[in-house]
Amino acid sequence: MTNQKEVNQVLVQELKETKTALAKCQQSFEVEKNIKNGLYFFILKNDLLNLLRQFRKTNDYQNEDYHIKSLEFLIENLA
């Protein structure tokens, strides 16, 4: 039979692990956000906004997996 102290120790360990996992997720989110913001800036700086608007009209962001589409494109087009 476990006592309350052992249960508390397990809970504290789980909390530490969860906080570490959360910090990694937050860091990954910030990296991805900065990459996307950099791409948005590139689009604006290079006067590509109208081209992006045209792309959005003909592509379905909600039902497409653009991560997979990007990987497939790279595989097919990189030498």
Biopython code that builds the backbone (N, CA, C, O; Angstrom):
import numpy as np
from Bio.PDB.StructureBuilder import StructureBuilder

atoms = [
    (1, "MET", "N", (0.838, -1.187, 0.000)),
    (1, "MET", "CA", (0.000, 0.000, 0.000)),
    (1, "MET", "C", (0.878, 1.243, 0.000)),
    (1, "MET", "O", (1.843, 1.326, 0.760)),
    (2, "THR", "N", (0.548, 2.202, -0.844)),
    (2, "THR", "CA", (1.326, 3.431, -0.900)),
    (2, "THR", "C", (0.724, 4.459, 0.045)),
    (2, "THR", "O", (-0.482, 4.503, 0.286)),
    (3, "ASN", "N", (1.613, 5.272, 0.560)),
    (3, "ASN", "CA", (1.116, 6.317, 1.450)),
    (3, "ASN", "C", (1.041, 7.647, 0.700)),
    (3, "ASN", "O", (1.489, 7.744, -0.443)),
    (4, "GLN", "N", (0.498, 8.629, 1.318)),
    (4, "GLN", "CA", (0.279, 9.920, 0.679)),
    (4, "GLN", "C", (1.590, 10.561, 0.240)),
    (4, "GLN", "O", (1.639, 11.223, -0.797)),
    (5, "LYS", "N", (2.651, 10.370, 1.018)),
    (5, "LYS", "CA", (3.946, 10.949, 0.655)),
    (5, "LYS", "C", (4.443, 10.389, -0.677)),
    (5, "LYS", "O", (4.952, 11.137, -1.512)),
    (6, "GLU", "N", (4.299, 9.088, -0.877)),
    (6, "GLU", "CA", (4.731, 8.467, -2.134)),
    (6, "GLU", "C", (3.883, 8.959, -3.304)),
    (6, "GLU", "O", (4.399, 9.227, -4.389)),
    (7, "VAL", "N", (2.594, 9.071, -3.073)),
    (7, "VAL", "CA", (1.702, 9.584, -4.109)),
    (7, "VAL", "C", (2.101, 11.008, -4.481)),
    (7, "VAL", "O", (2.156, 11.348, -5.662)),
    (8, "ASN", "N", (2.378, 11.837, -3.484)),
    (8, "ASN", "CA", (2.781, 13.216, -3.726)),
    (8, "ASN", "C", (4.095, 13.289, -4.493)),
    (8, "ASN", "O", (4.254, 14.134, -5.373)),
    (9, "GLN", "N", (5.032, 12.413, -4.166)),
    (9, "GLN", "CA", (6.316, 12.394, -4.874)),
    (9, "GLN", "C", (6.125, 12.043, -6.354)),
    (9, "GLN", "O", (6.756, 12.634, -7.230)),
    (10, "VAL", "N", (5.255, 11.083, -6.612)),
    (10, "VAL", "CA", (4.958, 10.710, -7.996)),
    (10, "VAL", "C", (4.309, 11.881, -8.721)),
    (10, "VAL", "O", (4.661, 12.176, -9.863)),
    (11, "LEU", "N", (3.378, 12.539, -8.077)),
    (11, "LEU", "CA", (2.702, 13.682, -8.689)),
    (11, "LEU", "C", (3.662, 14.829, -8.977)),
    (11, "LEU", "O", (3.566, 15.471, -10.023)),
    (12, "VAL", "N", (4.581, 15.088, -8.063)),
    (12, "VAL", "CA", (5.563, 16.150, -8.273)),
    (12, "VAL", "C", (6.464, 15.801, -9.459)),
    (12, "VAL", "O", (6.782, 16.671, -10.270)),
    (13, "GLN", "N", (6.876, 14.538, -9.564)),
    (13, "GLN", "CA", (7.705, 14.112, -10.691)),
    (13, "GLN", "C", (6.940, 14.268, -12.018)),
    (13, "GLN", "O", (7.497, 14.741, -13.009)),
    (14, "GLU", "N", (5.678, 13.872, -12.026)),
    (14, "GLU", "CA", (4.856, 14.034, -13.225)),
    (14, "GLU", "C", (4.700, 15.508, -13.585)),
    (14, "GLU", "O", (4.711, 15.865, -14.764)),
    (15, "LEU", "N", (4.556, 16.356, -12.586)),
    (15, "LEU", "CA", (4.446, 17.799, -12.828)),
    (15, "LEU", "C", (5.723, 18.332, -13.460)),
    (15, "LEU", "O", (5.663, 19.115, -14.409)),
    (16, "LYS", "N", (6.883, 17.918, -12.945)),
    (16, "LYS", "CA", (8.163, 18.349, -13.518)),
    (16, "LYS", "C", (8.263, 17.932, -14.984)),
    (16, "LYS", "O", (8.666, 18.727, -15.833)),
    (17, "GLU", "N", (7.899, 16.694, -15.279)),
    (17, "GLU", "CA", (7.970, 16.188, -16.648)),
    (17, "GLU", "C", (7.007, 16.938, -17.562)),
    (17, "GLU", "O", (7.341, 17.247, -18.706)),
    (18, "THR", "N", (5.825, 17.227, -17.059)),
    (18, "THR", "CA", (4.828, 17.950, -17.843)),
    (18, "THR", "C", (5.285, 19.376, -18.125)),
    (18, "THR", "O", (5.108, 19.884, -19.231)),
    (19, "LYS", "N", (5.874, 20.019, -17.115)),
    (19, "LYS", "CA", (6.371, 21.384, -17.310)),
    (19, "LYS", "C", (7.511, 21.409, -18.321)),
    (19, "LYS", "O", (7.606, 22.339, -19.121)),
    (20, "THR", "N", (8.373, 20.402, -18.295)),
    (20, "THR", "CA", (9.463, 20.317, -19.269)),
    (20, "THR", "C", (8.906, 20.126, -20.675)),
    (20, "THR", "O", (9.363, 20.771, -21.619)),
    (21, "ALA", "N", (7.921, 19.242, -20.816)),
    (21, "ALA", "CA", (7.304, 19.005, -22.122)),
    (21, "ALA", "C", (6.612, 20.268, -22.624)),
    (21, "ALA", "O", (6.700, 20.593, -23.808)),
    (22, "LEU", "N", (5.934, 20.975, -21.745)),
    (22, "LEU", "CA", (5.265, 22.219, -22.116)),
    (22, "LEU", "C", (6.274, 23.259, -22.590)),
    (22, "LEU", "O", (6.038, 23.943, -23.585)),
    (23, "ALA", "N", (7.386, 23.380, -21.889)),
    (23, "ALA", "CA", (8.417, 24.347, -22.284)),
    (23, "ALA", "C", (8.956, 24.017, -23.676)),
    (23, "ALA", "O", (9.202, 24.924, -24.471)),
    (24, "LYS", "N", (9.140, 22.737, -23.978)),
    (24, "LYS", "CA", (9.605, 22.333, -25.306)),
    (24, "LYS", "C", (8.569, 22.683, -26.368)),
    (24, "LYS", "O", (8.922, 23.148, -27.452)),
    (25, "CYS", "N", (7.295, 22.462, -26.060)),
    (25, "CYS", "CA", (6.219, 22.811, -27.005)),
    (25, "CYS", "C", (6.177, 24.320, -27.237)),
    (25, "CYS", "O", (6.016, 24.775, -28.370)),
    (26, "GLN", "N", (6.320, 25.084, -26.174)),
    (26, "GLN", "CA", (6.302, 26.535, -26.307)),
    (26, "GLN", "C", (7.481, 27.022, -27.143)),
    (26, "GLN", "O", (7.332, 27.925, -27.966)),
    (27, "GLN", "N", (8.649, 26.427, -26.935)),
    (27, "GLN", "CA", (9.827, 26.803, -27.709)),
    (27, "GLN", "C", (9.623, 26.461, -29.184)),
    (27, "GLN", "O", (9.944, 27.267, -30.058)),
    (28, "SER", "N", (9.098, 25.286, -29.460)),
    (28, "SER", "CA", (8.833, 24.883, -30.848)),
    (28, "SER", "C", (7.820, 25.813, -31.494)),
    (28, "SER", "O", (7.969, 26.184, -32.658)),
    (29, "PHE", "N", (6.794, 26.191, -30.748)),
    (29, "PHE", "CA", (5.788, 27.117, -31.252)),
    (29, "PHE", "C", (6.422, 28.455, -31.621)),
    (29, "PHE", "O", (6.131, 29.005, -32.683)),
    (30, "GLU", "N", (7.276, 28.977, -30.763)),
    (30, "GLU", "CA", (7.926, 30.265, -31.027)),
    (30, "GLU", "C", (8.817, 30.184, -32.262)),
    (30, "GLU", "O", (8.849, 31.117, -33.064)),
    (31, "VAL", "N", (9.531, 29.087, -32.418)),
    (31, "VAL", "CA", (10.384, 28.915, -33.601)),
    (31, "VAL", "C", (9.524, 28.913, -34.861)),
    (31, "VAL", "O", (9.829, 29.611, -35.828)),
    (32, "GLU", "N", (8.450, 28.127, -34.848)),
    (32, "GLU", "CA", (7.575, 28.055, -36.017)),
    (32, "GLU", "C", (6.925, 29.403, -36.296)),
    (32, "GLU", "O", (6.822, 29.816, -37.451)),
    (33, "LYS", "N", (6.488, 30.088, -35.252)),
    (33, "LYS", "CA", (5.866, 31.404, -35.416)),
    (33, "LYS", "C", (6.851, 32.381, -36.047)),
    (33, "LYS", "O", (6.479, 33.141, -36.941)),
    (34, "ASN", "N", (8.101, 32.370, -35.594)),
    (34, "ASN", "CA", (9.105, 33.279, -36.147)),
    (34, "ASN", "C", (9.412, 32.958, -37.605)),
    (34, "ASN", "O", (9.628, 33.865, -38.409)),
    (35, "ILE", "N", (9.430, 31.683, -37.947)),
    (35, "ILE", "CA", (9.651, 31.296, -39.339)),
    (35, "ILE", "C", (8.508, 31.813, -40.204)),
    (35, "ILE", "O", (8.745, 32.407, -41.256)),
    (36, "LYS", "N", (7.287, 31.595, -39.774)),
    (36, "LYS", "CA", (6.132, 32.060, -40.545)),
    (36, "LYS", "C", (6.113, 33.581, -40.649)),
    (36, "LYS", "O", (5.809, 34.122, -41.712)),
    (37, "ASN", "N", (6.430, 34.272, -39.569)),
    (37, "ASN", "CA", (6.470, 35.735, -39.626)),
    (37, "ASN", "C", (7.551, 36.205, -40.590)),
    (37, "ASN", "O", (7.367, 37.194, -41.298)),
    (38, "GLY", "N", (8.682, 35.497, -40.618)),
    (38, "GLY", "CA", (9.739, 35.823, -41.575)),
    (38, "GLY", "C", (9.267, 35.641, -43.005)),
    (38, "GLY", "O", (9.587, 36.445, -43.881)),
    (39, "LEU", "N", (8.501, 34.578, -43.241)),
    (39, "LEU", "CA", (7.965, 34.348, -44.585)),
    (39, "LEU", "C", (6.936, 35.405, -44.959)),
    (39, "LEU", "O", (6.907, 35.859, -46.103)),
    (40, "TYR", "N", (6.093, 35.802, -44.014)),
    (40, "TYR", "CA", (5.127, 36.867, -44.287)),
    (40, "TYR", "C", (5.859, 38.171, -44.630)),
    (40, "TYR", "O", (5.460, 38.893, -45.544)),
    (41, "PHE", "N", (6.913, 38.455, -43.900)),
    (41, "PHE", "CA", (7.692, 39.662, -44.181)),
    (41, "PHE", "C", (8.324, 39.576, -45.572)),
    (41, "PHE", "O", (8.331, 40.560, -46.311)),
    (42, "PHE", "N", (8.849, 38.412, -45.926)),
    (42, "PHE", "CA", (9.413, 38.202, -47.257)),
    (42, "PHE", "C", (8.364, 38.472, -48.331)),
    (42, "PHE", "O", (8.650, 39.120, -49.338)),
    (43, "ILE", "N", (7.151, 37.974, -48.111)),
    (43, "ILE", "CA", (6.061, 38.192, -49.065)),
    (43, "ILE", "C", (5.769, 39.682, -49.209)),
    (43, "ILE", "O", (5.629, 40.183, -50.325)),
    (44, "LEU", "N", (5.679, 40.382, -48.098)),
    (44, "LEU", "CA", (5.385, 41.816, -48.136)),
    (44, "LEU", "C", (6.527, 42.600, -48.766)),
    (44, "LEU", "O", (6.300, 43.472, -49.605)),
    (45, "LYS", "N", (7.746, 42.291, -48.364)),
    (45, "LYS", "CA", (8.916, 43.033, -48.834)),
    (45, "LYS", "C", (9.137, 42.852, -50.330)),
    (45, "LYS", "O", (9.631, 43.761, -50.998)),
    (46, "ASN", "N", (8.783, 41.709, -50.852)),
    (46, "ASN", "CA", (9.009, 41.410, -52.260)),
    (46, "ASN", "C", (7.755, 41.593, -53.111)),
    (46, "ASN", "O", (7.661, 41.085, -54.229)),
    (47, "ASP", "N", (6.801, 42.326, -52.557)),
    (47, "ASP", "CA", (5.572, 42.676, -53.276)),
    (47, "ASP", "C", (4.859, 41.449, -53.853)),
    (47, "ASP", "O", (4.442, 41.442, -55.011)),
    (48, "LEU", "N", (4.731, 40.414, -53.020)),
    (48, "LEU", "CA", (4.106, 39.159, -53.443)),
    (48, "LEU", "C", (2.705, 38.977, -52.847)),
    (48, "LEU", "O", (2.118, 37.901, -52.960)),
    (49, "LEU", "N", (2.177, 40.015, -52.221)),
    (49, "LEU", "CA", (0.892, 39.892, -51.541)),
    (49, "LEU", "C", (-0.232, 39.532, -52.512)),
    (49, "LEU", "O", (-1.073, 38.693, -52.188)),
    (50, "ASN", "N", (-0.264, 40.138, -53.674)),
    (50, "ASN", "CA", (-1.317, 39.808, -54.642)),
    (50, "ASN", "C", (-1.195, 38.361, -55.122)),
    (50, "ASN", "O", (-2.202, 37.685, -55.328)),
    (51, "LEU", "N", (0.021, 37.898, -55.295)),
    (51, "LEU", "CA", (0.228, 36.507, -55.686)),
    (51, "LEU", "C", (-0.270, 35.566, -54.585)),
    (51, "LEU", "O", (-0.862, 34.527, -54.878)),
    (52, "LEU", "N", (-0.032, 35.924, -53.334)),
    (52, "LEU", "CA", (-0.527, 35.121, -52.210)),
    (52, "LEU", "C", (-2.060, 35.125, -52.189)),
    (52, "LEU", "O", (-2.678, 34.091, -51.935)),
    (53, "ARG", "N", (-2.663, 36.263, -52.450)),
    (53, "ARG", "CA", (-4.127, 36.335, -52.488)),
    (53, "ARG", "C", (-4.697, 35.410, -53.564)),
    (53, "ARG", "O", (-5.693, 34.724, -53.336)),
    (54, "GLN", "N", (-4.063, 35.397, -54.726)),
    (54, "GLN", "CA", (-4.510, 34.509, -55.802)),
    (54, "GLN", "C", (-4.355, 33.049, -55.392)),
    (54, "GLN", "O", (-5.232, 32.228, -55.664)),
    (55, "PHE", "N", (-3.257, 32.730, -54.749)),
    (55, "PHE", "CA", (-3.015, 31.370, -54.287)),
    (55, "PHE", "C", (-4.092, 30.943, -53.293)),
    (55, "PHE", "O", (-4.600, 29.824, -53.361)),
    (56, "ARG", "N", (-4.436, 31.838, -52.372)),
    (56, "ARG", "CA", (-5.449, 31.514, -51.357)),
    (56, "ARG", "C", (-6.809, 31.258, -51.975)),
    (56, "ARG", "O", (-7.575, 30.442, -51.461)),
    (57, "LYS", "N", (-7.122, 31.933, -53.058)),
    (57, "LYS", "CA", (-8.429, 31.749, -53.711)),
    (57, "LYS", "C", (-8.558, 30.367, -54.337)),
    (57, "LYS", "O", (-9.665, 29.841, -54.456)),
    (58, "THR", "N", (-7.454, 29.784, -54.732)),
    (58, "THR", "CA", (-7.502, 28.508, -55.446)),
    (58, "THR", "C", (-7.042, 27.326, -54.599)),
    (58, "THR", "O", (-6.964, 26.205, -55.103)),
    (59, "ASN", "N", (-6.736, 27.553, -53.321)),
    (59, "ASN", "CA", (-6.264, 26.469, -52.455)),
    (59, "ASN", "C", (-7.053, 26.461, -51.160)),
    (59, "ASN", "O", (-7.411, 27.512, -50.628)),
    (60, "ASP", "N", (-7.317, 25.276, -50.664)),
    (60, "ASP", "CA", (-8.145, 25.085, -49.477)),
    (60, "ASP", "C", (-7.259, 24.831, -48.255)),
    (60, "ASP", "O", (-6.781, 23.716, -48.046)),
    (61, "TYR", "N", (-7.047, 25.870, -47.458)),
    (61, "TYR", "CA", (-6.182, 25.753, -46.284)),
    (61, "TYR", "C", (-6.763, 24.853, -45.195)),
    (61, "TYR", "O", (-6.016, 24.258, -44.418)),
    (62, "GLN", "N", (-8.065, 24.754, -45.136)),
    (62, "GLN", "CA", (-8.704, 23.992, -44.064)),
    (62, "GLN", "C", (-8.659, 22.488, -44.297)),
    (62, "GLN", "O", (-8.630, 21.712, -43.342)),
    (63, "ASN", "N", (-8.654, 22.072, -45.560)),
    (63, "ASN", "CA", (-8.760, 20.645, -45.856)),
    (63, "ASN", "C", (-7.515, 20.052, -46.494)),
    (63, "ASN", "O", (-7.519, 18.881, -46.875)),
    (64, "GLU", "N", (-6.467, 20.823, -46.616)),
    (64, "GLU", "CA", (-5.217, 20.338, -47.192)),
    (64, "GLU", "C", (-4.148, 20.267, -46.112)),
    (64, "GLU", "O", (-4.111, 21.093, -45.200)),
    (65, "ASP", "N", (-3.288, 19.279, -46.229)),
    (65, "ASP", "CA", (-2.139, 19.169, -45.326)),
    (65, "ASP", "C", (-0.934, 19.743, -46.070)),
    (65, "ASP", "O", (-0.262, 19.037, -46.822)),
    (66, "TYR", "N", (-0.671, 21.026, -45.852)),
    (66, "TYR", "CA", (0.396, 21.693, -46.583)),
    (66, "TYR", "C", (1.780, 21.272, -46.107)),
    (66, "TYR", "O", (2.761, 21.499, -46.815)),
    (67, "HIS", "N", (1.885, 20.683, -44.963)),
    (67, "HIS", "CA", (3.166, 20.116, -44.540)),
    (67, "HIS", "C", (3.525, 18.961, -45.465)),
    (67, "HIS", "O", (4.644, 18.895, -45.974)),
    (68, "ILE", "N", (2.583, 18.055, -45.681)),
    (68, "ILE", "CA", (2.805, 16.917, -46.577)),
    (68, "ILE", "C", (2.999, 17.410, -48.011)),
    (68, "ILE", "O", (3.903, 16.947, -48.708)),
    (69, "LYS", "N", (2.161, 18.340, -48.453)),
    (69, "LYS", "CA", (2.293, 18.870, -49.821)),
    (69, "LYS", "C", (3.664, 19.505, -50.034)),
    (69, "LYS", "O", (4.261, 19.347, -51.099)),
    (70, "SER", "N", (4.160, 20.213, -49.042)),
    (70, "SER", "CA", (5.482, 20.842, -49.154)),
    (70, "SER", "C", (6.580, 19.794, -49.254)),
    (70, "SER", "O", (7.493, 19.917, -50.070)),
    (71, "LEU", "N", (6.486, 18.761, -48.419)),
    (71, "LEU", "CA", (7.487, 17.696, -48.473)),
    (71, "LEU", "C", (7.463, 16.984, -49.818)),
    (71, "LEU", "O", (8.513, 16.702, -50.395)),
    (72, "GLU", "N", (6.272, 16.695, -50.312)),
    (72, "GLU", "CA", (6.149, 16.044, -51.625)),
    (72, "GLU", "C", (6.746, 16.921, -52.724)),
    (72, "GLU", "O", (7.449, 16.427, -53.606)),
    (73, "PHE", "N", (6.466, 18.213, -52.668)),
    (73, "PHE", "CA", (7.011, 19.149, -53.661)),
    (73, "PHE", "C", (8.531, 19.153, -53.618)),
    (73, "PHE", "O", (9.191, 19.098, -54.656)),
    (74, "LEU", "N", (9.085, 19.220, -52.406)),
    (74, "LEU", "CA", (10.549, 19.230, -52.274)),
    (74, "LEU", "C", (11.172, 17.952, -52.798)),
    (74, "LEU", "O", (12.200, 17.993, -53.474)),
    (75, "ILE", "N", (10.562, 16.818, -52.496)),
    (75, "ILE", "CA", (11.075, 15.533, -52.970)),
    (75, "ILE", "C", (11.097, 15.495, -54.492)),
    (75, "ILE", "O", (12.064, 15.033, -55.099)),
    (76, "GLU", "N", (10.028, 15.981, -55.099)),
    (76, "GLU", "CA", (9.913, 15.934, -56.555)),
    (76, "GLU", "C", (10.820, 16.949, -57.266)),
    (76, "GLU", "O", (11.250, 16.704, -58.393)),
    (77, "ASN", "N", (11.111, 18.076, -56.623)),
    (77, "ASN", "CA", (11.773, 19.163, -57.331)),
    (77, "ASN", "C", (13.217, 19.463, -56.914)),
    (77, "ASN", "O", (13.880, 20.282, -57.551)),
    (78, "LEU", "N", (13.701, 18.826, -55.877)),
    (78, "LEU", "CA", (15.089, 19.048, -55.495)),
    (78, "LEU", "C", (15.984, 18.069, -56.231)),
    (78, "LEU", "O", (15.662, 16.890, -56.371)),
    (79, "ALA", "N", (17.092, 18.571, -56.689)),
    (79, "ALA", "CA", (18.026, 17.711, -57.426)),
    (79, "ALA", "C", (18.889, 16.921, -56.469)),
    (79, "ALA", "O", (19.737, 16.142, -56.903)),
]
sb = StructureBuilder()
sb.init_structure("model")
sb.init_model(0)
sb.init_chain("A")
sb.init_seg("    ")
for serial, (resi, resn, name, xyz) in enumerate(atoms, 1):
    if name == "N":
        sb.init_residue(resn, " ", resi, " ")
    sb.init_atom(name, np.array(xyz, "f"), 0.0, 1.0, " ", f" {name:<3s}", serial, name[0])
structure = sb.get_structure()
